[in-house]
Amino acid sequence: MTASSSTSQYALGSTDAEHEPPDPAGEISRPSDRTASPGRGHRRRSTGSGYWLWRGRCRDVSRLLGWQSGEVVGIERDSRSITRARTRVSKAGLLNVSFMECDVSQTQSGGPFDAVVGRLILQFVPDPVAVLHCLSKVVRPGGVLVFQEVSYAPLLALSAHLPLWSASVSVARETIQRSGANPEAGVALHRSFQEAGLPPPTMRMEMLLGNTPDFALWIYDLLCGLRPKIQQHQVSLDELGDFQALPVRLQSEVSQSKTVVPYVALVGAWSHKPLSEAS
């Protein structure tokens, strides 16, 4: 979302469908948001206008943070995303939220901020450590940096007993990886924070589980969004069989298993900027 346009390979693209991707459960626990609040009357910067990437009640990070008092600045390089975010902010009557259309590497001014919050962004940038280091410069000493990224490893482990569902997840993961993104960016946050000169972050992982027909189809919806990249990077779909019949077959497999299937793991990490460079 906020990576340099010359180097980033955002696998999901920036079409209308990308702004309304799968929503397996409608709501999700948000460790990043609970931790990101530095208090009333403070300034927050959200990297990426950061749409909550689920169909249904589509929310963005900046709007969520803006429900509290203080100033919120959303950073986004895609003009269409900013237009959508501004529309939502306007309808919500939030006067404390503004947006900057720029690359994340251009956010050296405008501080100091009390918090920087980013969600599902670092996985798409070629150098997440450099991004974290850059953003830490606009955070006041003692301020917080909060990021949430994905991890596909637990998803694959927990779906190994479902051959078709597991194969679908493997195709999605391979496509994302061949597109230049990091499907394990969540767990990598621990090292990334430290290499960026920040203290080791506090971290937590959360996974939604379900077995309803709609929930079982989030992986199919993701594959549909990835089809251009699947073709571009020549990822094999042979193990999936008839793609048109995939939704019915996935639902049948999950239903017959009498178990739950997981959504991709979300890893939240947060750390306070040292009060001094020496600390």
C-alpha positions in Angstrom: 0.0 0.0 0.0 2.6 2.5 1.0 5.6 0.9 -0.7 7.5 2.6 -3.5 5.6 2.1 -6.7 8.8 1.1 -8.5 9.6 -1.7 -6.2 6.4 -2.9 -4.6 4.4 -5.9 -5.9 1.1 -5.6 -4.2 -0.4 -9.0 -5.0 -4.0 -8.1 -4.6 -3.9 -5.0 -6.8 -5.9 -1.8 -6.4 -9.1 -2.6 -8.1 -12.6 -2.2 -6.7 -12.6 -5.8 -5.6 -9.4 -5.3 -3.6 -11.2 -2.8 -1.4 -14.0 -5.4 -0.7 -12.1 -8.7 -0.1 -13.3 -11.7 1.9 -14.8 -11.2 5.3 -14.9 -14.6 6.9 -16.5 -13.5 10.2 -17.5 -9.9 9.9 -15.5 -8.9 12.9 -12.0 -9.6 14.1 -10.0 -9.0 17.3 -7.6 -6.1 16.8 -4.6 -6.2 19.1 -2.9 -3.4 17.1 -5.8 -1.0 17.7 -6.2 -1.7 21.4 -2.6 -1.0 21.9 -2.2 1.9 19.6 -4.1 4.4 21.6 -1.6 6.8 23.3 -4.3 8.7 25.1 -6.7 11.6 24.5 -5.6 14.6 22.5 -2.6 13.0 20.9 -1.5 12.7 17.3 -1.4 9.4 15.4 -0.1 8.5 12.0 -1.5 5.6 10.2 0.7 4.2 7.4 -1.6 3.4 4.5 -5.2 4.6 4.6 -5.1 0.9 5.4 -8.5 -0.6 4.6 -9.6 -3.5 6.8 -9.3 -6.1 4.2 -12.7 -7.9 4.5 -15.9 -7.7 2.6 -18.9 -6.2 4.4 -18.2 -3.5 7.0 -15.1 -2.3 5.3 -13.2 -0.1 7.8 -9.8 1.6 7.5 -7.2 2.1 10.2 -7.3 5.9 10.0 -11.0 6.1 10.5 -10.9 3.6 13.4 -8.3 5.6 15.2 -10.1 8.8 14.4 -13.1 7.8 16.5 -10.9 8.8 19.5 -9.8 12.4 20.1 -6.5 13.7 18.6 -5.1 14.1 15.1 -4.8 11.3 12.6 -2.8 11.4 9.4 -3.2 8.6 6.9 -0.4 7.9 4.4 -1.3 6.3 1.1 0.3 6.4 -2.3 -2.8 5.2 -4.2 -5.2 8.1 -5.0 -8.2 5.9 -5.3 -7.7 4.5 -1.8 -7.4 8.1 -0.4 -10.6 9.1 -2.2 -12.5 6.1 -0.7 -11.0 6.8 2.8 -11.9 10.5 2.6 -15.5 9.7 1.7 -15.8 7.4 4.7 -14.3 9.9 7.0 -16.5 12.7 5.7 -19.7 10.6 6.1 -18.6 9.7 9.7 -18.1 13.4 10.4 -14.5 13.0 11.6 -12.7 16.4 11.4 -9.5 15.2 13.0 -8.4 12.8 10.1 -6.4 13.9 7.1 -4.4 12.1 4.4 -1.1 12.4 2.6 -0.7 11.0 -0.9 2.9 9.9 -0.8 5.3 7.0 -0.5 6.0 5.9 3.0 9.7 6.8 2.5 8.7 10.4 2.1 7.2 10.8 5.6 10.2 12.4 7.2 8.3 15.6 8.2 5.1 16.4 10.1 6.1 14.9 13.4 6.4 14.3 16.2 3.5 11.8 16.4 2.5 9.7 19.4 1.9 6.6 17.4 2.5 5.0 14.0 0.0 2.2 13.1 0.3 0.0 10.0 -1.7 -3.0 9.0 -1.0 -5.6 6.3 1.6 -3.3 4.7 5.2 -4.4 5.6 4.6 -7.8 3.8 4.5 -5.9 0.5 7.6 -3.7 0.9 11.0 -4.8 -0.3 12.7 -3.5 2.9 10.4 -3.5 6.0 13.3 -2.7 8.3 14.0 0.5 6.4 10.3 1.5 6.5 10.2 0.9 10.3 13.4 2.9 10.7 12.0 5.8 8.6 8.7 5.9 10.4 10.4 5.8 13.9 11.9 9.1 13.1 8.5 10.9 13.1 7.5 9.3 16.4 8.2 11.1 19.7 10.5 9.4 22.2 8.3 7.1 24.2 5.8 6.9 21.4 4.5 3.6 20.1 4.9 1.8 16.7 2.2 -0.8 16.1 2.1 -3.1 13.1 0.0 -6.2 12.2 1.0 -8.7 9.5 0.1 -12.2 8.3 1.6 -15.6 8.8 0.5 -18.5 6.6 2.5 -21.2 8.5 -0.1 -21.9 11.2 -2.9 -21.8 8.6 -1.1 -24.6 6.6 -0.4 -26.6 9.7 -4.0 -26.5 10.9 -5.5 -27.4 7.5 -3.2 -30.3 6.6 -6.0 -32.8 7.2 -8.1 -31.2 4.4 -6.3 -31.9 1.1 -8.3 -29.5 -1.1 -8.5 -26.7 1.4 -4.8 -27.1 2.2 -3.9 -27.1 -1.5 -5.8 -23.9 -2.1 -4.0 -22.2 0.8 -0.6 -23.4 -0.7 -1.5 -21.9 -4.1 -2.3 -18.6 -2.4 0.8 -18.5 -0.3 3.1 -19.5 -3.3 1.5 -16.8 -5.4 2.0 -14.1 -2.8 5.6 -15.2 -2.3 6.3 -15.2 -6.0 4.8 -11.7 -6.3 7.5 -10.4 -4.0 5.6 -10.3 -0.8 6.4 -12.1 2.5 3.7 -14.5 3.6 5.5 -14.8 7.0 5.9 -11.1 7.6 4.0 -11.4 10.9 6.5 -13.5 12.7 9.4 -11.6 11.1 8.2 -8.4 12.9 10.2 -9.4 16.0 13.5 -9.2 14.1 12.4 -6.3 11.9 11.7 -4.1 14.9 15.1 -4.8 16.4 17.0 -4.3 13.2 15.2 -1.0 12.8 16.7 0.1 16.1 13.6 -0.4 18.2 13.2 -2.5 21.4 12.0 -6.1 20.9 8.2 -5.8 20.4 5.4 -7.3 22.4 3.6 -9.7 20.1 0.5 -11.8 19.8 -1.0 -14.0 17.2 -4.7 -14.4 16.5 -6.6 -16.7 14.2 -10.3 -16.9 13.4 -11.8 -20.4 13.2 -15.0 -21.4 11.6 -16.9 -23.9 9.5 -19.9 -22.0 8.1 -20.3 -22.1 4.3 -19.3 -18.4 4.0 -16.2 -18.8 6.2 -15.0 -21.8 4.2 -15.0 -19.7 1.0 -12.6 -17.0 2.1 -9.7 -18.9 0.5 -11.6 -19.2 -2.8 -12.4 -15.5 -2.8 -8.7 -14.8 -2.2 -7.7 -17.1 -5.1 -10.1 -15.2 -7.4 -8.4 -12.0 -6.5 -5.0 -13.5 -7.1 -5.8 -15.0 -10.5 -3.9 -12.4 -12.5 -0.8 -13.1 -10.4 -1.3 -16.8 -10.5 -1.2 -16.7 -14.3 1.7 -14.2 -14.4 3.9 -16.3 -12.1 2.7 -19.6 -13.6 1.6 -21.1 -10.3 0.0 -24.5 -10.9 -3.6 -25.0 -10.2 -3.6 -28.7 -11.1 -4.1 -29.9 -7.5 -7.3 -27.8 -7.3 -9.0 -29.5 -10.2 -12.1 -27.8 -11.6 -11.8 -24.2 -10.4 -15.4 -23.3 -11.3 -16.6 -26.1 -9.0 -14.1 -25.2 -6.3 -16.5 -23.3 -4.0 -18.9 -26.3 -3.7 -16.1 -28.8 -3.3 -14.4 -26.7 -0.5 -17.7 -26.3 1.4 -18.3 -30.0 1.1 -14.8 -30.9 2.3 -15.1 -28.7 5.3 -18.6 -29.8 6.2 -17.8 -33.5 6.0 -14.7 -33.0 8.2 -16.9 -31.8 11.1 -14.0 -29.6 12.1 -13.2 -25.9 11.8 -10.9 -24.3 9.4 -8.6 -21.3 10.1 -8.3 -17.8 8.7 -4.8 -16.6 8.0 -3.0 -15.8 11.3 -2.6 -12.1 12.1 0.4 -11.2 14.2 0.4 -7.9 16.0 3.6 -6.3 17.3 4.1 -3.1 19.2 7.1 -1.3 20.8 7.8 2.0 22.3 10.5 4.3 20.9 13.3 4.7 23.4 13.3 7.9 25.4 16.8 8.5 24.1 19.0 7.1 21.4 21.3 5.6 24.0 18.5 3.7 25.8 
